[in-house]
Amino acid sequence: MRFVRAAGARIVGLFVGDWVQTGVSVAILALGWLIVSRVEIDGLAFVVALALAAQLVYATTLEARARDRRG
């Protein structure tokens, strides 16, 4: 049973490295969906995509710094 739990944790860890960053991504998606569905401005979806890309770069940078500190 320990093996199954450990394997499950590793699989989830592949997709979700940090729950806070995942929450930020979900919040950006939800807020973007809400705004884009209510406001009819050309290019707004592109701004949401840029926000997600910036968040991805930020999260990756944080993860790299944390791994660098751990050695």
N, C-alpha and C positions, 0 to 999 in steps of 0.2 A: 504494500500500500504506500509506503514511503517513496518508492520509485515512481509510482503514478503521480503522486503529488509533486515531486521534484520535477518530473518531466512536464507536467502541466504548468508549473511555475515558470519553467524555462521557455515554454511556447508562448505563454502570455507575455513574458519579458521581451520576446522578440518583437512583438507588436506594440507593447505599451511599456516603454522604458521608464517613464515618469508620469505618474497619475496627474500631477498638477499641470504638466504641459499638455496632457491629453484633454484635461478639463478646459484649458485655455483654447485649444483647437476647436473643441465642441462648442464653446461659447462664441467664438468667432463665426463658426458656421451658422449657429442658431441666430445670432444677431444679424449676420449678413443676409440670411434667408428672410428674416422678418422685415428688414429694411428694404431689400430688393423687391419683395412682394408688395410692399405698400407705397414705395416711392418710385416713380417712373423717370429715372435719370439715366441717360445713356452713359455707359462706362462704369456704372456702379458695381456691377458684378466683377469687373476687372479689378477694382479697388479692393473688393473682398478677397479675390484671389491673391493679390499682392500682400494683403495682411496675413493670409495663411502662409504664403511663402516666407515672409519675414519672420513669422513665428517659428517656422520650421528651421530656418537658419539660426535663430536665437536658441532654440532648444538643442540643436545639434552642437552649437558652440558651448553651451553650458555642460552638456554631457561630456564633450571632449576635455574641457577643463577639469571636470570632476574626476575623470579617468586618469588624467595626467597627474593630478595631485595624489591619487591613490598609488600611483607608481606603475 
